[in-house]
Each structure stands twice: as C-alpha cells, then as structure tokens.
C-alpha cells in the first residue's frame, strides 16, 4: 500500500515538518517512509 501526505507552509522547512508530523501520527507497525525528501533544497 502507498500513502501520500502533502503539506503547505510559509517555507519548505515548515511544509516538510508538517508533512512528517502527519506521517508520525499514523499507526502502522511495519510501515516505512523516507525522511530525506527535500534535503538538498534545505541544506
């Protein structure tokens, strides 16, 4: 299964933080997701 999460923010960092906060709120014991999305744009 695939789940997409989209978030908006005043900055890319804020949008990314909001998206990851939503993902962290999902209870999926064997779920996997990447935390490196957008890292190049934020460095």
Buried (B, 14 or more C-beta within 10 A) or exposed (E): EEEEEEBEEEEEEEBBEBBBEEBEEEEEEEEEEEEEEEEEEEE
